[in-house]
């Protein structure tokens, strides 16, 4: 039977292990002790690697996961990943890099990881939420787009192309003025599109909270329904971005943003076509392109 907390039990996993400890077998207690002391490492270990580290059989690792209420070891790993996502420092993320890998092996593993993240995103993203998001962006009086730190690259990309389709887009700049100065006029007819991935930005949450108080529509592009901004959002677009090091996988997020831009462009095809005719004329006039 699947654990009733599902992914959310990442926050309760440690107390769950402690509560179940006395009921575990001798081998399972060794696993429990190892996880309690090294949960940030175990989240990225295979069942075989964990069994080797602890000195038990791989089947004991699987039974340990079952004893905690999970259908298998991968589900236990998901809970561990959820637990550590916002707690790993950049130094700890750097330590995750396998020093024994060659450059070509790193290339292969990173590309393979991105492919896996995209596949997992396809499975978890809600099509109806995606469609409703496109409608809300089209109908919004004004669209505010927020992404802080590495997420700003996605915000800038979305804002650049969305501005070609619609004419009411504002990218919130964190390098020029205070965020709240730029969003002070947001109201119920507007949309805040906030992009947030671990380590979650407090400023992104605070901005979303302000937008919520102003009754604006909030759309969140994030990795978990339990991320801080998701708890405030009307629409949550889930994107997987499992870590391979201190660099997060933003490829699936860009893919979802691409799909969103194309979906909106399809609905606003005539307007977009006329806009690009004007752009092409201007580009020719000023020799923008070779």
Secondary structure, DSSP 8 states (H G I E B T S, - for coil): ---TTGGGGGGTHHHHHHHHGGGS-HHHHHHHHHHHHHHHHHTT--HHHHHHHHTS-HHHHHHHHHHTT-SSHHHHHHHHHHHHTTT--HHHHHHTS-TT--HHHHHHHHHHHHHHHHHHHHHHS-HHHHHHHHHHHHH-S-EEEEE-GGGHHHHHHHHHHHHHH-S-EEE--TTTS-HHHHHTT--TT-EEEEEE-SS--HHHHHHHHHHHHTT-EEEEEES-TTSTGGGG-SEEEE-----SSSS---HHHHHHHHHHHHHHHHHTHHHHHHHHHHHHHHHHHTT---
